[in-house]
């Protein structure tokens, strides 16, 4: 098998960004930009393995402005379920990071949905390449998550050969521990003290896509205390 065919096989095995006919996805992407910061994202990479018992996510430099974690799923899930998992990860590991720096797929705000770029590829705007990288190399890139030369197909295939999809049982266990999606509230700015069930109020604020993201993050922080 040629190197390019091997890489293609690994990409097909792991990642399918486009939703299927039922609107389900089997890839989650969580990135950090503005600036790109691997040590921050590394906490997520370690945490999902040690605390959620997930396989190690694939690590990518996007060739422009972000480090990314690509997390393949063994079984496709609804986009709502995928978003709930991303909310859980952000609240758990990125509560001190401004939401404007998050790069998520599927997006939490459906109006902003844009699928991430396939890796590896040349970005015309920067003239630089994206790539999947091994964990011990991620820190080498500092705040410049890009390559000036194309990565080798064989090297990319080797990196991806070590990646495994998240098993369905471990995914379900993590989803069960995530905060449930509550019905949206129409008065999101109502002070918690005016609500007869503070926890339910915080959950509804955190999961309401119409509420300002900063308020949703504060609600998530309060739930974790």
C-alpha positions as CSV (number, residue, x, y, z in Angstrom):
1,X,0.0,0.0,0.0
2,X,1.4,3.4,-0.9
3,X,2.0,6.0,1.8
4,X,-0.8,8.3,0.5
5,X,-3.2,5.3,0.4
6,X,-2.3,4.4,3.9
7,X,-3.0,7.9,5.1
8,X,-6.3,8.0,3.3
9,X,-7.2,4.7,5.0
10,X,-6.4,6.1,8.4
11,X,-8.4,9.3,7.8
12,X,-11.4,7.3,6.6
13,X,-11.1,5.0,9.7
14,X,-11.2,7.8,12.1
15,X,-12.7,11.0,10.9
16,X,-15.9,11.9,9.1
17,X,-16.6,15.6,9.6
18,X,-19.8,15.8,7.5
19,X,-23.0,14.8,9.3
20,X,-24.7,11.6,8.0
21,X,-28.1,11.4,6.5
22,X,-29.7,11.5,10.0
23,X,-27.6,14.6,10.9
24,X,-25.3,12.6,13.2
25,X,-21.6,13.1,13.6
26,X,-18.7,10.8,14.6
27,X,-16.0,13.4,15.1
28,X,-15.6,16.1,17.7
29,X,-13.0,18.8,17.4
30,X,-11.9,21.1,20.2
31,X,-9.3,23.7,19.6
32,X,-7.7,26.8,21.2
33,X,-6.6,29.9,19.4
34,X,-6.1,33.6,20.0
35,X,-3.4,32.7,20.9
36,X,-2.7,29.1,20.1
37,X,-1.7,27.5,23.4
38,X,-0.8,23.9,23.6
39,X,-0.3,23.8,27.4
40,X,-3.9,24.8,27.9
41,X,-5.2,22.3,25.4
42,X,-2.9,19.6,26.8
43,X,-4.9,19.7,30.1
44,X,-7.9,18.5,28.0
45,X,-5.9,15.9,26.2
46,X,-4.7,14.4,29.5
47,X,-8.0,14.9,31.3
48,X,-10.2,12.9,28.8
49,X,-7.8,10.0,29.2
50,X,-7.3,9.9,32.9
51,X,-10.8,11.1,34.0
52,X,-13.1,9.9,31.3
53,X,-11.1,6.9,30.2
54,X,-11.2,7.9,26.5
55,X,-8.4,7.0,24.1
56,X,-5.9,9.8,23.4
57,X,-7.3,12.3,20.9
58,X,-5.4,13.1,17.8
59,X,-3.5,16.4,18.1
60,X,-3.5,18.8,15.1
61,X,-1.9,22.1,14.2
62,X,-4.3,23.9,11.9
63,X,-1.8,25.7,9.8
64,X,-3.3,29.1,10.8
65,X,-4.0,29.9,14.4
66,X,-4.9,27.0,16.6
67,X,-4.0,23.7,18.2
68,X,-6.8,21.2,17.9
69,X,-7.9,17.8,19.4
70,X,-9.7,15.5,17.0
71,X,-11.8,12.9,18.8
72,X,-13.3,10.1,16.7
73,X,-16.4,8.2,17.9
74,X,-17.0,4.5,17.5
75,X,-20.7,5.2,16.9
76,X,-22.2,8.4,15.4
77,X,-24.3,10.6,17.7
78,X,-26.7,13.5,17.3
79,X,-25.2,16.9,17.0
80,X,-27.0,18.0,20.2
81,X,-25.4,15.1,22.1
82,X,-22.0,16.1,20.6
83,X,-22.5,19.7,21.6
84,X,-23.4,18.7,25.1
85,X,-20.2,16.7,25.4
86,X,-18.2,19.7,24.2
87,X,-20.0,21.9,26.7
88,X,-19.0,19.5,29.4
89,X,-15.4,19.4,28.3
90,X,-15.1,23.2,28.2
91,X,-16.8,23.6,31.6
92,X,-14.5,21.0,33.1
93,X,-11.2,21.9,31.6
94,X,-11.4,25.3,30.0
95,X,-13.4,27.4,32.5
96,X,-10.6,29.9,32.8
97,X,-10.3,30.3,29.0
98,X,-12.3,33.0,27.2
99,X,-15.0,31.3,25.1
100,X,-13.9,33.4,22.1
101,X,-10.8,31.3,22.0
102,X,-12.6,28.0,21.8
103,X,-12.8,26.3,18.4
104,X,-15.5,23.7,18.5
105,X,-17.1,21.2,16.1
106,X,-20.0,20.9,16.1
107,X,-20.3,24.5,17.2
108,X,-22.4,25.3,20.3
109,X,-24.1,28.1,18.3
110,X,-25.7,26.5,15.3
111,X,-25.7,29.8,13.5
112,X,-21.9,29.7,13.5
113,X,-21.5,26.1,12.4
114,X,-18.5,25.6,10.1
115,X,-16.8,22.2,9.7
116,X,-13.0,22.2,10.5
117,X,-10.5,21.9,7.8
118,X,-9.2,18.5,6.8
119,X,-5.7,17.7,7.8
120,X,-3.1,17.9,6.4
121,X,-3.4,20.7,3.9
122,X,-1.8,23.9,2.6
123,X,-3.5,27.1,3.6
124,X,-3.4,29.7,0.9
125,X,-3.8,32.6,3.3
126,X,-0.7,31.7,5.2
127,X,1.3,29.6,2.8
128,X,1.8,27.1,5.6
129,X,0.6,23.6,6.3
130,X,-1.6,21.9,8.8
131,X,-0.8,18.5,10.2
132,X,-1.4,15.9,12.9
133,X,1.4,15.8,15.3
134,X,2.7,13.4,18.0
135,X,2.1,14.4,21.6
136,X,5.8,14.9,22.3
137,X,6.1,17.3,19.4
138,X,3.1,19.6,20.1
139,X,4.9,21.9,22.5
140,X,7.7,22.4,19.9
141,X,5.4,24.7,17.8
142,X,5.0,27.3,20.5
143,X,2.5,29.9,19.3
144,X,2.9,29.0,15.6
145,X,0.8,26.0,14.9
146,X,1.9,25.4,11.4
147,X,4.6,23.9,9.1
148,X,6.5,25.6,6.4
149,X,6.8,22.3,4.4
150,X,4.2,19.6,3.7
151,X,4.2,16.7,6.3
152,X,5.0,13.3,4.9
153,X,2.1,11.0,4.2
154,X,3.8,8.1,5.9
155,X,4.6,10.1,9.1
156,X,1.0,11.3,9.2
157,X,-0.3,7.8,8.8
158,X,2.0,6.7,11.7
159,X,0.6,9.3,14.0
160,X,-3.0,8.4,13.2
161,X,-2.4,4.6,13.4
162,X,-2.1,5.1,17.2
163,X,-5.5,6.8,17.5
164,X,-8.6,4.8,18.5
165,X,-12.2,5.9,18.4
166,X,-14.0,6.6,21.7
167,X,-15.8,3.3,22.6
168,X,-19.6,3.6,22.8
169,X,-19.8,2.6,26.5
170,X,-17.2,5.2,27.6
171,X,-18.9,7.8,25.6
172,X,-22.3,7.0,27.2
173,X,-20.7,7.1,30.6
174,X,-19.3,10.6,30.0
175,X,-22.6,11.8,28.6
176,X,-24.4,10.5,31.6
177,X,-22.1,12.5,33.9
178,X,-22.6,15.7,31.8
179,X,-25.2,18.2,32.8
180,X,-28.5,17.4,31.1
181,X,-29.9,19.8,28.5
182,X,-32.7,21.8,30.3
183,X,-35.5,23.6,28.6
184,X,-34.5,27.2,27.5
185,X,-35.4,30.0,29.8
186,X,-36.8,33.3,28.5
187,X,-35.5,35.4,31.3
188,X,-31.9,34.4,31.3
189,X,-30.7,37.5,33.2
190,X,-33.0,36.8,36.2
191,X,-30.7,36.6,39.3
192,X,-30.3,33.0,40.7
193,X,-31.6,34.2,44.0
194,X,-35.0,34.8,42.5
195,X,-35.2,31.3,41.2
196,X,-36.8,28.6,43.4
197,X,-34.4,25.9,42.2
198,X,-30.9,27.4,41.8
199,X,-29.3,24.3,40.3
200,X,-32.0,24.0,37.6
201,X,-31.7,27.6,36.8
202,X,-27.9,27.4,36.3
203,X,-28.3,24.3,34.1
204,X,-30.9,26.1,32.0
205,X,-28.7,29.1,31.6
206,X,-25.6,27.0,30.7
207,X,-27.5,25.1,28.0
208,X,-29.5,27.9,26.5
209,X,-27.9,28.8,23.1
210,X,-29.7,32.2,23.1
211,X,-27.8,33.4,26.3
212,X,-24.5,35.2,26.0
213,X,-21.6,32.8,26.1
214,X,-19.9,34.6,29.0
215,X,-23.0,34.1,31.2
216,X,-23.2,30.4,30.2
217,X,-19.6,29.9,31.2
218,X,-20.2,31.6,34.6
219,X,-23.2,29.3,35.1
220,X,-21.0,26.3,34.4
221,X,-18.4,27.5,36.9
222,X,-21.0,27.9,39.6
223,X,-22.2,24.3,39.0
224,X,-18.7,23.0,39.4
225,X,-18.2,24.6,42.8
